[in-house]
Every structure is written in structure tokens, then in C-alpha cells.
Amino acid sequence: MSESINPQLRPEMAKLPTYKAGKKVEPVNGLPAYKLSSNEIAHSPLPSVVAAIVDAANEINRYPDPFTTKLNQALSEKFNVPVEQIATGTGSVGVCQQIIQAVAGADDEVIYAWRSFEAYPIITTIAGAKNIQVPLTADGQHDLAGMLAAITPKTRAIFVCTPNNPTGGIVTQEQINEFLAAAPTDVLVVIDEAYVEFNRDVNAIDGIATMKANSNVGVLRTFSKAYGLAGLRVGYFMGPKNIAEAVRKTAVPFGVSNIAQVAAVASLEHETELFKRVDEVIAERTWFESELSNLGFKLAPSQANFVWLPLGDRTEEFALRSEGIAVSIRPFPGEGVRISVGERPALERVIELAKEFVF
Ligand SMILES: *Cc1c(COP(=O)(O)O)cnc(C)c1O
């Protein structure tokens, strides 16, 4: 055989970032390890949810319902949104990919704040579209005026992540109203509310009401965070009918398993119990933030289940040191660390470590 050339990739692959999943750390000298790097809920699933999962396991020889009919119905009733306007997918990352593939192709543009959710650039690049990243303001908030100015005839979608991952701040209703009044209505605006259940700021955007009041707005939500189902991969979109329909078409067929669907439905049924946990996380967040503030850190208030510590060029050092205390946090080199509000002993260790990083 003559000299061989490797199978060739699409040119986009050369610039495709790899998703950095939160690391798991090992116990150190008998110190139990804690993972505060993926914004999961630290509680185990509710027994009632596990029971629904076990029950559904008896049917895994069958393909699931590709339309997740029961889940869509439950969501429709809960939010008073017609089922035609709802689409599900394998986590809201999956749904996010379905959305971009439905609206943006080669040469189109997708706008979002930066830094924000790291799946946006990956998904946009895979679609062949162009990433338009509008820097957050100095205090870590969305620069909606800047995002508005970035809109061109090629813009097909705009993501507004609120509360923002990884900085934790929110966009207010007033800000989004002003933005939507000026934005062209043929551009889809997606409000990513992965952490909405952890928000307690009354001025924050009401995504669903905003979606109902605007023909070009959709919301993206997940069962991975407040509902504690990160391992099952189920999320959903609610928005304009034609977009929801397209988002169903771009889904990987049978992506949402029956196990995931029944767990999601059971979680909606046991929301009161789950949201008590959310309240506990918020109480812990308040405590954690005040401990860090007392040390001298200037924190922008978080409305999510994580706290952003802007450590700048000491970020990597902090990440390394946190491995030494068997706690994994999520570093963004040169910028800061995102710490999930998890178990108290882990947060206490982080506070001890943070004392050495006050400047
Ligand atoms: C965690 C997260 C999601 C949800 O991810 P899943 O795929 O549903 O697990 C979506 N958006 C943001 C901003 C997130 O941080």
C-alpha cells in the first residue's frame, strides 16, 4: 500500500473546544473527597423517584416514546404552555444543540455573553455557525446593550443565560424587556434558565412569562440541577411553535430514555420535597457567600447553586491547592473559580483555603 493519509475532518473540528467536565478528586490522607465542580445537587435522588426508575427498568427492551408525551403533558399543565410549544432532549445541552441546528448553519451568527456556559461555543461551532461573544461587564453581568449592537442580518440566535454560569448573576426583567423591544423579531432569543429554581431576586427575569409575551423568545430548562437528575440527561425547551417543532426534528431519535422520562415526571410530582432541598442550598449559599465576604472577597451575588470567586491569575494555584484538600472546584484559568454549593465540610475546607487568597 502506498503512503496513507488519515481520514479528513471538517475544518471546524480544528477549532472545536473540548467540554471540560468537572473533575472528580481522590481522597487525600484519609480526607473524604468532595465534588464541587459540576453544580450538581449533593443529595441522593428521592426514594419515590428511584422507585419510578426501577419500575421503568423492566421495559428497557423497548424503545422509549420518542415524543416524551407524558413529560410534555406534565410540563404543559405545570406551566400552562401548549404541548405544541414544548420539546425535550438529552439534557438541556442536547436541547441547546437541537435549537442551534434548527436555526443556524454555515456563516450564520450566534450571540451570547462571555464568559458564559461553555457548551455554547462547542454547539455553535459544530453547526458551522459563527460565535459572537460579547464580554460580560466588569462586574460580571450581561452587557445587553453590547449584545444588541452585535446583532447583524446573519444573527439567528441569542442566548441569555440567567442566572449566568459561571458568574451567578441575573438579567432583570426590565433589562430583557428593553432588549427585546429593540431586537429584531426574526431572531430567536433563548433564555437559558438551568438555575432558575435557585434564584431569589424578585427583579430577575420571568422566562416563561417573557416567552408567552414575545413571539421570538424561548426558554431552556433542565432536570439536571434543582431536580437532581444530572445523570439521566433530560431537559426541555418551551417557545415559539415553529421552533419547538423544528427542535423535535433535530433531536437524536429516542434520545430521552423512558427511565429519564418517568424520573422527570416523578420529580415534577415531588417538587415540594425537592424544592426544600433547593431552599437548603440557598441557605448554604448565603452562609458561604457571607463567610467569603467576611474574608474580604468582593463577590457579585449569586442566584445559582454555585459561587464565583474572581481570583484572576491565582486561579490555577487555587485549583491545585483545592485538590490537595480533596475538593474539586471548576477553574477558569486567568479568570476565577466556580464552586458549587455542596456539602458543608467541603465548603468549610474551601473557606480555609480561600483565606490564603485574599488580596
Ligand atoms: C448545567 C447547565 C445546563 C444543563 O445541562 P444538562 O444538559 O441539562 O445537564 C444548561 N445550561 C447551563 C447554563 C448549565 O449550566
The ligand as an SDF file (V2000), in Angstrom:
LIG
                    3D

 15 15  0  0  0  0  0  0  0  0999 V2000
  -25.8560   22.7090   33.6770 C   0  0  0  0  0  0  0  0  0  0  0  0
  -26.3320   23.6360   32.6210 C   0  0  0  0  0  0  0  0  0  0  0  0
  -27.2440   23.2390   31.6630 C   0  0  0  0  0  0  0  0  0  0  0  0
  -27.8920   21.9200   31.7100 C   0  0  0  0  0  0  0  0  0  0  0  0
  -27.1980   20.8690   31.3310 O   0  0  0  0  0  0  0  0  0  0  0  0
  -27.9420   19.4910   31.1290 P   0  0  0  0  0  0  0  0  0  0  0  0
  -27.5340   19.1100   29.7500 O   0  0  0  0  0  0  0  0  0  0  0  0
  -29.4100   19.7040   31.2060 O   0  0  0  0  0  0  0  0  0  0  0  0
  -27.4190   18.6170   32.1720 O   0  0  0  0  0  0  0  0  0  0  0  0
  -27.7030   24.1530   30.7340 C   0  0  0  0  0  0  0  0  0  0  0  0
  -27.2880   25.4020   30.7500 N   0  0  0  0  0  0  0  0  0  0  0  0
  -26.4250   25.8410   31.6610 C   0  0  0  0  0  0  0  0  0  0  0  0
  -26.0390   27.2530   31.6620 C   0  0  0  0  0  0  0  0  0  0  0  0
  -25.9070   24.9680   32.6180 C   0  0  0  0  0  0  0  0  0  0  0  0
  -25.0160   25.3970   33.4990 O   0  0  0  0  0  0  0  0  0  0  0  0
  1  2  1  0
  2  3  1  0
  2 14  2  0
  3  4  1  0
  3 10  2  0
  4  5  1  0
  5  6  1  0
  6  7  2  0
  6  8  1  0
  6  9  1  0
 10 11  1  0
 11 12  2  0
 12 13  1  0
 12 14  1  0
 14 15  1  0
M  END
$$$$
